[in-house]
Amino acid sequence: MQYYVDGSLVDAEAAALPVDDRGLSFGDAVREPLRAVDGTPVAWQAHVDRLLDACDALGFDPGVDAAELRDRVAETLAANDPDDALVHLSITRGREQRTASSSLLDRARPPTDPDPTVVVTVDPLSSERTPVALQTVRTRPIGPVAVPAAPVTHNRLDAVRAQAELRQAAPPDDDPADEALLLADEAHVVGGTASDPVFVADDALRLPALDDWPARTATRAVVRDLARAEGFPVVEGDYTPADFRAADEAFVAEPTAGVRPVARLDGVAVGGGPLTRLLAHLYDERVVGDD
């Protein structure tokens, strides 16, 4: 495999960033995963808008526009030529501005004239729409007051801690749940580690109200808009894990498969249903098939 790193394609084994890149030393970077099919990014506009909006929220100019980013993704895909791929697109604020007298405070201070670094990685993807098992965790997501656009940054320690919690909670002879359900407070669902949970109840598609919380993925809005375009009621509200467990059907929106049914939540069987299957079909037909 070949990756795109700071202006050129390099072998994946040789791909590296300087140790003083701010994305490594401070997590001062944004990243966005997306699927590509036959060399074409899926839902490109939603993903690139999310990435560039995150740069704006963190207060740095990425140094490239949407068209340039797509060219770099296309170049990386062409070099690897996968039928189905997971693309990770990252932009760091660039390298630290060190001097002989640099203190920790100086190193943390964002440079006034950053030189961003763009990285594109591509890996083969198996995007089977297998049902996913969810489990509520104690780990809280990084709050938007502390880190704007946190799910799009390189700081994903909330996801790491949540996945570690799933592993620790699993019985000795059983696999852990696939995905964590993160709560904004003691009761209300905000999202997963790398997906957005959705459920169906009372003939309406229901999504957690985000308020100041950013969505965990760009796919949430894509799937929501598909439902609205078909005339299905879409309701956002303060939902609890119990609301999901009692749902008629539930699924997660995520970049690789688009729509994946929820098999169970906290050990309670939930399952997909007609609306889940329809939205999965529409995603494949209209989003994956749209250039």
Secondary structure, DSSP 4 states (H G I P E B T S, - for coil): -EEEETTEEEEGGG----TTBHHHHT--EEEEEEEEETTEETTHHHHHHHHHHHHHHHT---SS-HHHHHHHHHHHHHHH--SEEEEEEEEE--B----TT--HHHHHSPPSS---EEEEEEEE-------EEEEE-SPPPPPTTTSTTGGGBS--HHHHHHHHHHHHHS-TTSPPPSEEEEESSSS-EEE-SSSEEEEEETTEEEEE--TTSPPS-SHHHHHHHHHHHTT--EEEE---HHHHHT-SEEEEEETTTEEEEEEEETTEE----HHHHHHHHHIIIIIIT--
